[in-house]
Amino acid sequence: MDILSIVEWVGEARTAAIFGLITGIIFGVAAQRSSFCLRAATVEFARGHLGPRVSVWLLTFSTAVVWVQGAQMLGLMRAEDARMMAVTGSWSGAIIGGLVFGAGMVLARGCSGRLLVLAATGNLRAVVSGLIFAVVAQMSLQGWLSPLRDKLAGLWITEGGRNLNLLDTAHVPEGSGLALGLALALVALWYAHQNKIGTRVLVFASGVGFAVAVGWALTFGLSQVSFDPVQIESATFTGPSANTLMFFLESNPVLQFDIGLVPGVFIGAFLASAFTREFQFQGFQDADNMKRAITGAALMGFGGMLAGGCAIGAGVTGGSIFAGTAWLALFCMWIGAIITDFLVDQSAQKVPV
């Protein structure tokens, strides 16, 4: 059954939600089985160790680039049509938001995507943190924090009313993005070999990158047959978390890709943890741990909305199409996380008892 047949059968809005659900389930299963987490990778890097977490993250990022750039060369999507690329980007938002998000994910002990996966495996700390994240993201999008977000985002924006495509700006030959992705994947595989990471983890780590490509391809395909304009997007959790929250609070909710994505990730991660008997209820260790997690979640909610995406949305999804502000936001997330880990966790370990 092709996309047009699905649209004629269930309608455009339901098709978009179904595509989000498919993308989310693939992401959820792969992320749960590979333990993919940007926060873990940055902390490992901050402590001078290029270990398994860095290897998994780099493999996910590189394979996302490979899958997405390959899909583009096959005509399955066009990066210039993506919502992230078709709107004005914010350099200041990427810098400030990236730093804030990076700090938040260290405090919360997981980025927004990781928290959603953990919540599906019975982690109640992640459930509470995820709800705080979604509420603050919505406040930053349309609520009390939106004026501050707009002001900070407007300090330095991209020219021409569009985001910057790094490949086009560099005037590199066609296929350069795919070549870079393959080169990074080889580096990731080398580090994975050094860290004795098994084949199963490698497959699922690349599956996270594959989920990103699936989202791009499905929404692009829908846009080609839809009567109404369709946003070409893929996995991200700042805007979708806020939209999913409001979907259950509004009297006339609207189905879209986001509304399928978040439940899809939850379902996929839950099924993966249940199948492997890793589902287990966990709570906060103490009051300090709870305060830290809530603070981190709030910082991620604002930082992710300001940066134009979370560790997945900007760090992998936006990076896979070489959106300039996404790469800058990802870099700043690493910097923010490294600084926070040094100031908060590493410094605490050095204090004599």
Backbone hydrogen bonds, N-H to C=O, Kabsch-Sander energy under -0.5 kcal/mol:
donor,donor_aa,acceptor,acceptor_aa,energy
6,I,2,D,-1.7
7,V,3,I,-2.6
8,E,4,L,-2.5
9,W,5,S,-1.4
10,V,6,I,-2.9
11,G,6,I,-0.6
11,G,7,V,-2.2
15,T,11,G,-1.8
16,A,12,E,-2.4
17,A,13,A,-2.1
18,I,14,R,-2.6
19,F,15,T,-2.6
20,G,16,A,-2.1
21,L,17,A,-2.3
22,I,18,I,-2.6
23,T,19,F,-2.4
24,G,20,G,-2.7
25,I,21,L,-2.5
26,I,22,I,-2.1
27,F,23,T,-2.3
28,G,24,G,-3.4
29,V,25,I,-2.5
30,A,26,I,-2.2
31,A,27,F,-3.2
32,Q,28,G,-2.1
33,R,29,V,-2.2
34,S,30,A,-1.7
35,S,31,A,-1.2
36,F,31,A,-1.1
41,A,37,C,-1.6
42,T,38,L,-2.7
43,V,39,R,-2.3
44,E,40,A,-2.2
45,F,41,A,-2.3
46,A,42,T,-2.8
47,R,43,V,-1.3
48,G,45,F,-1.9
49,H,44,E,-2.1
51,G,49,H,-1.5
55,S,51,G,-2.0
56,V,52,P,-2.5
57,W,53,R,-2.4
58,L,54,V,-2.7
59,L,55,S,-2.2
60,T,56,V,-2.4
61,F,57,W,-2.8
62,S,58,L,-2.6
63,T,59,L,-2.5
64,A,60,T,-2.0
65,V,61,F,-1.9
66,V,62,S,-2.4
67,W,63,T,-3.2
68,V,64,A,-2.7
69,Q,65,V,-2.7
70,G,66,V,-2.3
71,A,67,W,-2.3
72,Q,68,V,-2.1
73,M,69,Q,-2.0
74,L,70,G,-1.4
75,G,72,Q,-1.2
76,L,71,A,-3.0
77,M,71,A,-0.6
81,D,78,R,-1.4
82,A,79,A,-1.5
83,R,232,I,-2.3
85,M,82,A,-0.7
86,A,82,A,-2.2
87,V,83,R,-0.7
89,G,162,R,-0.5
91,W,89,G,-0.6
91,W,156,W,-1.5
92,S,156,W,-1.8
94,A,90,S,-2.0
95,I,91,W,-2.2
96,I,92,S,-2.7
97,G,93,G,-2.1
98,G,93,G,-0.5
98,G,94,A,-1.5
99,L,95,I,-2.1
100,V,96,I,-2.4
101,F,97,G,-2.9
102,G,98,G,-2.6
103,A,99,L,-2.1
104,G,100,V,-2.4
105,M,101,F,-2.6
106,V,102,G,-1.2
107,L,103,A,-1.9
108,A,104,G,-2.7
109,R,105,M,-0.5
110,G,105,M,-2.4
115,L,111,C,-2.5
116,L,112,S,-1.8
117,V,113,G,-1.9
118,L,114,R,-2.9
119,A,115,L,-2.6
120,A,116,L,-1.4
121,T,117,V,-0.5
121,T,118,L,-1.2
122,G,119,A,-1.3
123,N,118,L,-2.0
124,L,122,G,-1.0
124,L,282,Q,-3.0
127,V,123,N,-1.4
128,V,124,L,-2.3
129,S,125,R,-2.5
130,G,126,A,-2.7
131,L,127,V,-1.9
132,I,128,V,-2.2
133,F,129,S,-2.6
134,A,130,G,-2.3
135,V,131,L,-2.4
136,V,132,I,-2.6
137,A,133,F,-2.3
138,Q,134,A,-2.1
139,M,135,V,-2.3
140,S,136,V,-2.0
141,L,137,A,-1.4
142,Q,138,Q,-2.8
143,G,138,Q,-0.8
143,G,139,M,-0.7
145,L,139,M,-0.9
146,S,139,M,-0.9
146,S,143,G,-1.5
149,R,145,L,-2.3
150,D,146,S,-2.8
151,K,147,P,-2.2
152,L,148,L,-2.5
153,A,149,R,-2.7
154,G,150,D,-1.7
155,L,152,L,-1.1
156,W,153,A,-0.6
158,T,89,G,-2.7
161,G,158,T,-0.5
162,R,159,E,-0.8
163,N,85,M,-1.7
165,N,163,N,-0.5
166,L,164,L,-0.7
166,L,322,F,-2.6
169,T,165,N,-2.5
170,A,166,L,-1.9
171,H,167,L,-0.6
171,H,168,D,-0.7
172,V,167,L,-1.5
176,S,173,P,-1.7
179,A,175,G,-2.3
180,L,176,S,-2.6
181,G,177,G,-2.2
182,L,178,L,-2.4
183,A,179,A,-2.3
184,L,180,L,-2.5
185,A,181,G,-2.2
186,L,182,L,-2.1
187,V,183,A,-1.8
188,A,184,L,-2.6
189,L,185,A,-2.6
190,W,186,L,-2.0
191,Y,187,V,-2.4
192,A,188,A,-2.5
193,H,189,L,-2.3
194,Q,190,W,-2.2
195,N,191,Y,-1.9
196,K,193,H,-1.2
197,I,192,A,-2.5
202,L,198,G,-1.7
203,V,199,T,-2.6
204,F,200,R,-2.3
205,A,201,V,-2.6
206,S,202,L,-2.2
207,G,203,V,-1.3
208,V,204,F,-1.2
208,V,205,A,-0.5
209,G,205,A,-1.1
210,F,206,S,-2.1
211,A,207,G,-2.1
212,V,208,V,-1.4
213,A,209,G,-1.6
214,V,210,F,-2.5
215,G,211,A,-2.3
216,W,212,V,-2.1
217,A,213,A,-2.7
218,L,214,V,-2.7
219,T,215,G,-2.2
220,F,216,W,-2.1
221,G,217,A,-2.5
222,L,218,L,-2.3
223,S,219,T,-1.9
224,Q,220,F,-1.2
225,V,221,G,-0.6
225,V,222,L,-1.0
226,S,222,L,-1.5
233,E,231,Q,-0.8
241,S,237,F,-0.8
242,A,238,T,-1.8
243,N,239,G,-2.8
244,T,240,P,-2.7
245,L,241,S,-2.0
246,M,242,A,-2.1
247,F,243,N,-1.8
248,F,244,T,-1.2
248,F,245,L,-0.6
249,L,246,M,-0.9
250,E,246,M,-2.5
259,I,256,Q,-0.6
260,G,256,Q,-0.9
260,G,257,F,-0.9
261,L,257,F,-1.9
262,V,258,D,-1.6
264,G,260,G,-1.9
265,V,261,L,-2.4
266,F,262,V,-2.0
267,I,263,P,-2.8
268,G,264,G,-2.8
269,A,265,V,-2.7
270,F,266,F,-2.4
271,L,267,I,-2.7
272,A,268,G,-2.2
273,S,269,A,-2.4
274,A,270,F,-2.7
275,F,271,L,-2.5
276,T,272,A,-1.7
277,R,274,A,-0.9
278,E,273,S,-3.3
279,F,273,S,-1.0
280,Q,121,T,-2.6
282,Q,122,G,-2.2
290,M,286,D,-1.7
291,K,287,A,-2.5
292,R,288,D,-2.4
293,A,289,N,-2.1
294,I,290,M,-2.5
295,T,291,K,-2.3
296,G,292,R,-2.5
297,A,293,A,-2.5
298,A,294,I,-2.3
299,L,295,T,-2.3
300,M,296,G,-2.3
301,G,297,A,-2.2
302,F,298,A,-2.0
303,G,299,L,-3.0
304,G,300,M,-2.9
305,M,301,G,-1.3
306,L,302,F,-2.3
307,A,303,G,-2.6
308,G,304,G,-0.8
309,G,304,G,-2.2
314,A,310,C,-2.5
315,G,310,C,-1.6
316,V,312,I,-2.0
317,T,312,I,-3.2
318,G,313,G,-2.1
319,G,314,A,-0.8
320,S,316,V,-2.0
321,I,317,T,-0.5
321,I,318,G,-0.8
322,F,319,G,-1.3
323,A,318,G,-2.1
324,G,164,L,-3.8
327,W,323,A,-2.0
328,L,324,G,-1.9
329,A,325,T,-2.6
330,L,326,A,-2.5
331,F,327,W,-2.2
332,C,328,L,-2.3
333,M,329,A,-2.1
334,W,330,L,-2.0
335,I,331,F,-2.0
336,G,332,C,-3.1
337,A,333,M,-2.4
338,I,334,W,-2.6
339,I,335,I,-2.5
340,T,336,G,-2.1
341,D,337,A,-2.6
342,F,338,I,-2.1
343,L,339,I,-2.6
344,V,340,T,-2.8
345,D,340,T,-0.6
345,D,341,D,-0.6
346,Q,341,D,-3.2
347,S,342,F,-1.2
348,A,344,V,-0.9
349,Q,345,D,-1.7
350,K,346,Q,-0.9
350,K,347,S,-0.5
351,V,347,S,-0.6
351,V,348,A,-0.7
